[in-house]
Amino acid sequence: MDSIEIFGVKIHNITFDEATKEMINYLKGSELKTIYTPNTEIVMGAKDNEQLKGLINEGDLITADGIGLIYASKIKKKPLKERVTGYYLTIKLLDIANENNYSVYLLGCEDGVAKAAAENIKKTYPNIRIAGYHHGYFKGTHNGYENHEEEIKVINDINSSNPDIIFVGLGFPKQENWIDTNKGNIKGKIIIGHGGVMNILAGNTKSTPKIFEKLGLEWFYRLVKEPSRIKRQIVLPKFMLKVLFSKDVIK
């Protein structure tokens, strides 16, 4: 797949339909494939972190979740074809799973969230087999515990349930680190880190209205809903300033 690099972070230059075809092929295969969906915040977080940048770049499918990445690629004359978000990839995966009787395992968030998400998925997508679910508050590599028995138990639970798709909602960068560290020990076809999507599936958070998505103002909608996000949202203007006034930002 064609790709560009934004501050050294690889982004595959594909459309949503092309990403869908990749996922369909992954589900027909026998190896676990990793999907990362970096936004502006993730790119800025990985910019000066070689370890994080390296593991994201090793993903099998890496899509541009943030509108800032689309703007930046156009400004620097290396335009990305389309924004491909983690939320819509997740919904597409559920559609594909429902059509083909695939199984899903949900890992992450507070106790009860993954369970609620699983129950809602089963209501909307009756042909999906819920392989299992587990909250994200276990001791493991994502929170500084190497080879902890709790993490080993979670991995064994995933493998014994034989899922096709694993959703990991531990938040950035914990989910990326967890996936990269444990992918060699996990059985499945696709594993995707998707941040707050599990809360949306559980009904705890509303998805962004489409009008805000079309205008590229998701960040504003979220900020209005959660003013405490201001510390995180400030990364967007910082990112754009660096894009405007730095050379070789995008390759």
C-alpha positions in Angstrom: 0.0 0.0 0.0 1.1 3.5 -0.7 1.9 5.6 2.3 3.3 8.9 3.5 5.0 9.8 6.7 3.9 12.7 8.9 6.6 13.6 11.5 7.9 10.1 10.8 4.6 8.3 11.5 3.5 6.1 8.6 -0.1 6.7 7.3 -1.4 4.5 4.5 -2.8 6.6 1.7 -6.1 4.7 1.1 -9.8 5.3 0.9 -12.3 3.8 3.3 -13.4 1.3 0.6 -9.8 0.2 0.1 -9.3 -0.2 3.8 -12.5 -2.3 3.9 -11.1 -4.6 1.2 -7.9 -5.0 3.2 -9.9 -6.0 6.3 -12.0 -8.5 4.4 -8.7 -10.1 3.2 -7.3 -10.2 6.7 -10.4 -12.0 7.9 -9.9 -14.7 5.3 -6.3 -15.2 6.3 -4.6 -17.1 9.2 -2.4 -14.5 10.7 -3.2 -11.8 13.2 -3.2 -8.3 11.5 -2.8 -5.1 13.5 -4.8 -1.9 12.7 -3.9 1.5 14.1 -5.8 4.7 13.5 -3.6 7.7 14.5 -5.1 11.1 14.8 -3.2 14.4 15.3 -2.7 13.8 19.0 -1.2 10.4 18.4 1.1 11.7 15.7 2.4 14.5 18.0 2.8 12.0 20.8 4.9 9.6 18.6 6.9 12.4 16.9 9.7 12.4 19.5 9.1 8.9 20.8 11.0 6.5 18.6 9.7 3.4 20.3 6.0 4.4 19.9 6.6 5.7 16.3 8.3 2.4 15.4 5.5 0.2 16.7 2.8 2.2 15.0 4.8 2.0 11.7 4.8 -1.8 12.0 1.0 -1.9 11.8 -0.5 -3.8 8.9 -3.1 -1.1 8.3 -2.5 2.5 9.5 -5.2 5.0 8.7 -5.6 8.8 9.2 -8.2 9.3 11.9 -7.7 13.0 12.4 -8.8 15.8 10.1 -5.6 17.6 10.9 -3.6 15.0 9.2 -5.7 15.4 6.0 -5.2 19.2 6.1 -1.5 18.8 6.7 -1.0 16.4 3.8 -2.8 18.8 1.4 -0.8 21.8 2.6 2.5 19.9 2.0 1.3 18.7 -1.5 1.2 15.1 -0.5 -2.6 14.7 -0.1 -4.1 11.7 1.6 -7.0 10.3 -0.3 -9.5 10.3 2.6 -10.0 10.3 6.3 -10.5 6.8 7.6 -11.5 6.8 11.2 -11.3 4.1 13.9 -15.0 4.5 14.6 -16.2 3.8 11.0 -13.6 1.0 10.6 -15.1 -0.6 13.7 -18.7 -0.3 12.4 -17.6 -1.8 9.1 -15.9 -4.6 10.9 -19.2 -5.3 12.7 -21.1 -5.3 9.4 -18.6 -7.7 7.9 -18.7 -9.9 11.0 -22.5 -10.0 11.0 -22.6 -11.0 7.3 -20.1 -13.8 7.8 -20.8 -15.0 11.3 -17.4 -13.9 12.6 -16.6 -13.6 16.4 -15.6 -10.6 18.4 -13.7 -10.1 21.7 -13.8 -6.8 23.5 -11.0 -5.7 25.8 -10.8 -2.4 27.6 -12.4 0.5 29.5 -13.9 0.5 33.0 -15.6 -2.6 34.4 -18.9 -3.2 32.7 -18.3 -1.1 29.6 -17.1 -4.0 27.4 -20.0 -6.1 28.6 -22.5 -3.4 27.8 -20.9 -2.9 24.3 -21.0 -6.7 23.7 -24.7 -6.8 24.7 -25.5 -3.9 22.3 -23.5 -5.5 19.5 -25.5 -8.7 19.9 -28.8 -6.8 19.7 -27.8 -4.9 16.5 -25.7 -7.7 14.9 -27.4 -11.0 15.8 -25.1 -13.1 13.6 -22.0 -12.1 15.5 -20.6 -14.4 18.1 -19.4 -12.6 21.2 -16.3 -14.5 22.0 -15.8 -12.7 25.3 -15.0 -9.4 27.0 -12.8 -8.0 29.8 -12.3 -4.6 31.4 -9.0 -2.8 30.9 -8.1 -2.5 34.6 -5.9 -5.6 34.8 -2.2 -5.5 35.6 -0.2 -5.9 32.4 2.3 -4.4 30.0 0.0 -1.4 29.3 0.4 -0.2 32.9 3.9 -1.2 33.8 3.5 -4.9 34.9 5.6 -7.2 32.7 4.3 -10.8 32.3 1.8 -10.4 35.2 -0.5 -13.3 35.9 -3.6 -11.1 35.3 -2.4 -10.2 31.8 -1.6 -13.9 31.1 -5.0 -14.8 32.2 -6.6 -12.2 29.9 -4.6 -13.5 26.9 -5.5 -17.1 27.7 -9.1 -16.1 27.8 -8.9 -14.4 24.4 -7.2 -17.4 22.8 -9.5 -20.0 24.4 -12.5 -18.1 23.0 -11.1 -18.2 19.4 -12.1 -14.7 18.2 -11.7 -13.5 14.7 -11.7 -9.8 15.7 -10.3 -8.2 18.9 -11.2 -4.7 19.9 -8.8 -3.0 22.3 -9.9 0.1 24.0 -7.2 1.1 26.5 -6.6 4.6 25.2 -3.5 6.0 23.6 -0.7 5.0 23.9 -1.5 2.1 26.2 -3.5 0.2 23.6 -0.8 0.6 20.9 1.9 -0.6 23.3 -0.3 -3.5 24.5 -1.1 -4.7 21.1 2.5 -4.5 19.9 3.8 -6.3 23.0 1.3 -9.1 23.0 0.4 -9.6 19.3 2.7 -12.6 19.0 0.8 -14.4 21.7 -2.7 -13.7 20.5 -4.8 -15.8 18.2 -7.1 -14.1 15.8 -7.4 -12.4 12.4 -7.7 -8.7 13.3 -6.7 -6.7 16.4 -7.6 -3.0 16.4 -6.9 -0.2 18.9 -9.9 2.1 18.9 -9.8 4.3 22.0 -13.2 5.6 23.0 -15.2 3.7 20.4 -16.1 1.0 23.0 -17.8 3.7 25.1 -19.9 4.6 22.1 -20.8 1.0 21.4 -21.8 0.7 25.1 -24.1 3.7 24.8 -22.1 5.8 27.3 -20.9 8.3 24.7 -22.7 9.7 21.6 -21.0 9.6 18.3 -20.2 12.9 16.7 -23.1 14.3 14.6 -22.3 13.9 10.9 -22.5 17.7 10.2 -19.5 18.3 12.5 -17.6 15.4 10.8 -18.2 16.9 7.4 -17.0 20.3 8.5 -14.0 18.8 10.2 -15.1 20.1 13.6 -15.3 17.0 15.6 -12.7 18.4 18.0 -15.0 21.4 18.6 -18.0 19.2 19.3 -16.1 17.1 21.8 -14.6 20.2 23.4 -18.1 21.7 23.9 -19.3 18.4 25.4 -16.2 17.9 27.5 -14.4 21.2 28.3 -11.8 19.3 30.3 -10.4 18.1 26.9 -8.9 21.6 26.3 -5.5 20.3 27.4 -5.6 17.6 24.8 -7.2 19.7 22.0 -4.5 22.4 22.2 -2.3 19.9 20.3 -4.1 20.6 17.1 -3.0 24.3 16.6 0.5 23.3 17.8 0.5 20.6 15.1 -0.7 22.9 12.3 1.9 25.6 13.3 4.7 23.0 13.0 3.4 21.8 9.7 3.3 25.4 8.3 6.7 26.4 9.5 8.8 23.3 9.3 10.5 21.6 6.4 10.3 17.9 5.6 7.4 17.4 7.9 5.7 15.1 5.4 7.5 12.6 3.2 
